[in-house]
Amino acid sequence: MTESSAAGDVAEEVAALASAAGNWRRAGVAGAAIGVIAAGAAAGVAIERLTVGRGMRKKARLALDSSGPYGGLRGTPGTALADDGTELYYEIDEAEAEESGKAGKGAKDGKAGKASAAAPRRRRLFGRRTPAPVTVVFSHGYCLNQDSWHFQRAALHGLVRTVHWDQRSHGRSARGASQRGPGAVPVTIDQLGRDLKAVLDAAAPEGPLVLVGHSMGGMTIMALADQYPELIRERVVGVAFVGTSSGKLGEVNYGLPLAGVNAVRRVLPGVLKALGSQADLVERGRRATADLFAGLIKRYSFSSKDVDPAVVRFAERLIEGTPIDVVAEFYPAFTDHDKTAALEVFLEVPALILAGVSDLVTPSSHSEAIAGLLPDAELVLVPDAGHLVMLEHPEAVTDRLADLLARVGAVPTETNVGTYGTTAPPGS
């Protein structure tokens, strides 16, 4: 492509953006948003736009969508009913028979013990049941779904019983019943904690639990503990908080200068509300400005320079799959989130706290704050990692999670979690 044709391509897209912005302005305050977002994202994708044609970028996205193996893992489906009637979708991956007989040693009576060599399978004698195996329950983050745990799910498949679920209004779960109709109420992190309880009741009604949560999923676990502390004490043998926060999210600067972050904090709630009220128009705008949004997604999801493009595209698909009105209705819940006091319930639970050093969404300082309240927890800060650390550096996350599972007796200590993949491009 010549420099003049590249410049022409950029000019054409800028004109298209201007037209789209004009349409968005008719939606009210939402018009201001596209200017702010476009200005911020353009800096990140300008060089790419000058060197790669629009048609080529579209072909590349289609190729990555068809070749990327991510997000295709499926388990036995089920549905839990939330307290407001919302249907919550989950999938169960059962442990293989040999391994499930080994799991549970050290997690007797729902509490963790010291890691030890695997015990032989227990036989049912005198009418007594074999203890329920440990179940590892994965909760995903905002604008994602259960497939965001792809690498960890692949690594643990068959080794331990796992449950992966979609938060309300995300993935295959239904739209929040409480958030629809004339009597709609705002979604809260407390509601998500009750949703998790409903999933546990349906998918893992007995036996020890290990709870794993990323970002909003970690907050969901904290809300569960706040409302059901007895469940944590009686059944939870391990917990992993990945890239999450116990509060003070309203102070996060998202890598912006002070003036910029203050402006965002002031206008973003109203902008999102306006965008959510014009969902059809906004979704068309998102498709028309896919490159700009891709730049934003990459900046706020990853830190590494050498992440596999197929993984980056996979993250884009996850986030793009979240309707704008869902994005809008969930956002206010984070500024109200404060579950610092609830962390006390985990003081005697083996815990892993892990975050990317370069996380701009839930900064690693928030993970350090959680570790300060759980002094016996293992704190792992992954260099050159952003918010989606479990996709960016799956080997680091899976390794530490496997160690936690071995410590609490969910898997034998000699278990090899096998190949869990890498996000580095081939030959790097």
Secondary structure as UniProt FT lines:
FT   HELIX           3..25
FT   TURN            26..27
FT   HELIX           30..51
FT   HELIX           54..67
FT   TURN            70..71
FT   STRAND          76..81
FT   TURN            83..84
FT   STRAND          87..93
FT   HELIX           97..102
FT   TURN            103..106
FT   HELIX           108..110
FT   TURN            126..127
FT   STRAND          135..139
FT   TURN            142..143
FT   HELIX           146..149
FT   HELIX           150..156
FT   TURN            157..159
FT   STRAND          161..165
FT   TURN            168..169
FT   TURN            171..172
FT   HELIX           177..179
FT   TURN            182..183
FT   HELIX           189..203
FT   STRAND          209..214
FT   HELIX           216..227
FT   HELIX           229..235
FT   STRAND          236..242
FT   HELIX           249..251
FT   TURN            254..255
FT   HELIX           258..277
FT   HELIX           279..288
FT   HELIX           290..301
FT   HELIX           309..320
FT   HELIX           324..336
FT   HELIX           341..346
FT   TURN            347..348
FT   STRAND          351..356
FT   TURN            357..358
FT   HELIX           364..373
FT   TURN            375..376
FT   STRAND          378..382
FT   TURN            383..384
FT   TURN            387..388
FT   HELIX           389..392
FT   HELIX           394..407
FT   TURN            408..409
FT   TURN            413..414
FT   TURN            426..427
//
